[in-house]
Amino acid sequence: MNVVQKPIRVLMLFTILNRGGAETMVMNYLRKIDRSKVIFDFVVHREERGAYEEEIESMGGRIFRFPPPRVLHTSSYKKFVSDFFDSHPEYEMIHGHCSELGYFVYREAHRRGFKFIATHAHNEPVGFNIKTPIRNVLKLAMRPYLTHYFTCSRGAARWLFGKQLAKKVIFFPNAIDACSLVFDPEKRKKVRYDNGWSQHLVVGNISRFSYQKNHLFLLDIFIEVVSKEPLAILVLIGTGGEMEKKVKDKVLQLGLKDNVKFMGSRSDIPDLLQAMDLFLFPSHFEGLSVAQLEAQASGLKIINSTSISKDGTIVPELIESLSLDLSAKKWAERVLSSINNYERKNRFQEISEAGFDINKNAEWLQNLYITESQR
């Protein structure tokens, strides 16, 4: 009698499943793994449905909604977590992507003897804000409960795990489907025509609207670009984040309504990257940005900030890093001088050889989960 082997179910921990960098990276892996052997289920901490939820469900993944882990409601949150695992004894593996905010989940999983409790360092925050003290407490408190430490950049690992644990970290590539991003002059021409951009200089950015991504300075740069190139277009791909209204308000204040295109959450990012002339990325901080990897894979020139991890620099000739201390005018000058000063070509080989093509990495991740589940 043949026994049907059920797939291993790995519980992924997120805040919301929109098209952010970490979410996109996990989705890239989910699409490529053998889902008869390993499947991802997801915990989210928002009631609203995220952009990826329908696709996850179509591939057999399940989505569970937790309340946000608020400081004044820790008792009720801990009970919710405990009740959840009482109701779902099938889980023995958890992979967190909201870093130290998964503390209570990791602790409960450890208490129940989970075989695999991992968290993933995606970013290295800079500066101080009201959340910094509690984040520092939680990241220290969670470490004893973890079995595995993942990261996409060395700086992010040191911030989340500390110097000693960072030495044990598993470098987990923010791998992309590099084949789908290869530069194609004919596709570029078609996408630009379809969007009415054929006669325009097109600057792009892909990110949620948060302080980290620095959209307000991005607009300061862009209005300087428009002063020299009135037909320039800024394509902003992404949605959500605490700064979204402020960004949209500033666009109106600067008189850029016709120049700035809010594209929302998109599934055709490879095509839109083809249409751009330059990728502008002045973030306050980043780990290893999926958006920047995708831009390099499409052969697109990037001007980013010196605050961004160098771990994501795969094609150095495509990237120029500028200090955020420089004026918006100086940034705009570099944008304008760079637009027509590089060769757009196929970059698949560089991406693949650096270990960032999803097709190789998905098998490695799948085998890791299978091996750990058998311990």
N, C-alpha and C positions, 0 to 999 in steps of 0.2 A: 504493500500500500504506500503510495507516494504522499508525503506530508508537504503541504504548501508552506514554504518558509515566508513568514511575514517580514516586511521591511523593518529595519531599525528606525525608530522614530526619535529624532533629535529635536529637543525643544529649544527654539531660538527666542531670545529675549530682546524685545525692542520697545521703544516708546510708541512709534507709529510707523506704518509701512508705506510711506510716501517715497518719492524717487530721490532720496538722499544717497550719499556716497556709500555708507555701510549697507543700506537696504539694497542698493543696486548690486553691490558686490555679492551679497548672499544670494540674490536672485540669479545672478550669472552662474553661480555654482549649482543652485537648485535645478536650473534648466539643463545642465550638462551631466549631473550624476545619474547613475542607474537607479531610478526611483523604485524599482522592484527590490532593491537591496537597502537603500537608505532614503528616508523621506524627512523633510523638515516640517515641523509644526511650529506655530508662532504664538507667543504671548505678547500682547500689545497693551499699552496703558492709556488708550484713548477710545472713546465711544464711536467717534466717526470712522468710517471705513477709509483705509488708505488706498493709494493708487495701485498697489500690487496685490491687493487681497483677492480680487476676482481670479487673477492668473494663478495664484497659489492654490486656491480651492480647485481650479480646473486641473491641476496637476496632482491632486490628492492630499494636499496639505490642509491642516486644520488651524483655525485661528481662535484664540481664547482672549477675552477682554478682562484685564485686571484694572482695579482703580489706581489712580496715580499714587505713588508712595509718598504722601505728604507728612511733614514733620509732626504735625498735631494729630495725626491719625495712624500712628505706627501700630498700635495694638490691633485695630480693625484690619489693617493691611496684613499683618502677620497671621491673623486668623484666616483671612481670605486665602493666603498662600498655603497654609496648612490644610484647609478644607479642599483646596484644589488638588493637592497631591493625594489626599485621601480618596478622592473621586477618580483619580487617574494614576493608578499604580503601574501602568505600562511604561512610565517614563523612568529612565535611569541615566539619561544623558542630557545635559543642558549646556548651551553655548550662548553666553550673554553678549549683547552688543550695545548696552547702555551703561557700560563700565561700572562704576561704583554704585550706581542707583539700583543695581541688581542685588545688593548686599543681603536683603532679607530672603530673597529666593535662594541665593547660594547657601546661606546658613541653614535653611530648612532642607535643602537637597543634601547637604553634608550630614545633617542629623539623621536622614533616612538612608544613608549609605550609598548615595549615587556613585556610579562607577566613573563618571566623567562630569566634572564641573569646571567649565572654562569661562573666562571672560576675555574680552577682546579690546585692546587699547587702540583706538582709532585716531585720537587727537591728543595734542599736548597743549592744554589751555594756557594762555598767558594773561597776565594782569590779575586784578582782584575784583571780585564783585560779591554781592550779598550771599551767594551760594558757596563761595570758596571754602569757608570754615567747615561746613557740613560735608562737603565733598572730600576734604582732606581727612576728616574723621572716618568716613565710610570706606575710603580706599585702603586705609590701614586696617580697619576692622574686617574687611572681606577677605584679605589675603590668606589667612589660615584655612579657609573653607574651599579654596580652589585646588583642583588637581592639575590644571593646565593653564598656561599663560600664553595668549596670542597677541600679536601686534602686526601692524603694517608699517611701523616706523620705529626706529630706535628711541627717538625723543619721546614718543607717546608711551613706549614701554617703561622708560625710566620714570615718567610722571606717574603712571598708574600703579606700577609694581615696585618701584624703588630700585636702586642700583643692583642689589644682590639678586633679587628675583628676575630682573631684566636679563641677567646672564643665562637664565634657563628658558627664556621666551622662545616660542615657536613663531618664526616669521611666516606670516600667512598672507600670501600675495593678494592684493586687490585686483585679481585677474579679470581680464576683459576678453570679449570675443573679438580678437584683433582682426580676423578675416572680414568681419562685417564693417570694419572701419577704414579699410584700405582706401586711399585716395583714388577717386574716379572722376576725371575731368568732365565726362559726359553727364554723370549724375549731378555734379556740382552745378553745371549749366542748367540742368532741368529744374533742380530745387530752387535755384535763384530765380528762374523765370516764373515758376509756379507761385512763388511768394511775392513776386513783384519787386525783387531786389537786384535785378540784373544791372542796373545803372548806379548801384549804391555801394559804398564802402560799408562792410558788415563786420561789426565787432560783437563778440559773443561772450556770455558768461552762463554757467550752469551751476546753480546752488539755491538752497533755501534762503529766505530773507531773514538772516540773523546777524547779530553783531559780528560773529566770527568772519562772515563773508565780506563785510565792509562795503556794502552797496552804496552808502552815502558818499564815500570817497570815490567810488567807481563813477558815480554821476558827476562829481566835480571834475574828474578826468575827462569824462565824455563831453561835457559842455565845452571844454577847451578844444577837443577834437572838432566839434561842430563849428566852432568859430573859424576854423580853417577849411573844413569840409562840410558845408551845410547839408549835404545829402546823406551824411553818414547815418547809419542805423545801429542802435544797440539792441541786441537780441538777448532778452533775459529769460532763461528757461528754469523753471522751478516754481514752487509754491510753498506757502506756510512760513512760519517763523515770526518772531516778535517784532521784526522791523518792516514787515510787508506794507503796512499802511503808511509809515513814514517815508518809505522809498517811493511809493506811488504819489504821495503828497509832494515830495520834492521834485519829481518829474514835472508835475503841473507848475510848481513854483518857478522852475527854471525854463519853462516854456518849451519843454522837450516832448510834449505829447505825441507829435507826429514822428519823432525820431526814435523813441523807445518802444520796443515791441515786447509786451508781457505775454510770453508764449504758454505759461502755465506748466503743468506736468505733461510731459510728452513721451511717447513710446518710439518716436522716430528720430532720436538724438543722433544716430550715425549720419542720417541724411542732412540734418541741420548743421552738423559740424562741417560737412562737405561745403556748405554754402557760405561759411564764414571766411573772413579774410584774416582775422586775428582773434585769439582768445585772451581776454583780459581778466586777471585773477588776483586782485590786491587784498587777499585775505589777511586778517590779523594773525591767524594761526591755522595750520592744517597738519594732519598726519600724512598719509599717502593718499592723495586725492584721486578718486576714480575718474572724475571729470577731466582732470589734467592728464591722466593716462590716456583716456579716450581721445583727447585733443592731439596728443603726440602720435597716437596710432593713425589718426587721420592726416598726419603731416602738417598740422596747423601750427603756426607761430604762436608762442605764448609769452606774454609779459606778466610776471607774477611778482609777489613781494618776497623780500629776503626772509620773511617770517615763516615761509612754507618749507617743510622738510625737503631736504635734498634727496631723500630716499626715492622720491618719485621722479627724479630727473633721469629719464631713460635715453632720450635723444638730446644731448646737451646743446647742440647747435640750434635747436628749436626754442630754447628757453632763455629768456633774459630776466634776471631778478633785480628789482629796484627797491630801495629803502622806502618805507612808508613816511620817513621824515622829509623826503623830497616833495616839492610842490606838485599839485595836480597838473600845472602847466608843463613841468619837466616830464611827468609821466606821459602826457599827451604828445609831447614832442617825440618821445621814443616810440609811441604807437604809430604815429604818422611816418616816421622814418623807417619803421620795420615792415610796414604793410607790403611793400613791393620789393623788399630786399632779401627775399629768401626763396628757395626752390621747394615747391610743394610736390612731394613724391611718395611712393610706397615705403612705409616704415615697418612693415610686418616683421621683417627679419630681426630688427633691433628689439622690438617688443617681445617676440618669442624667445630670443636668445637670453634676454634678461629675466625670463621666467614669469612673464605676466600674461601669457596666453592661456585662456581658460581651459582649453581642451586637454592640456597636459596636467594642469593643477587639480582639476575636478576628480580625476582618478586617485590622486594622492590623498585628497581629503576624504573621499569615500572609504578608502582602505584604512585610514586612521580611525574613523568611527567604527568600522567593523572590528578592527583589532582591539580597540579599547572596550567594546561591548562584550568581548569574549574573555576579559580578564577575570 
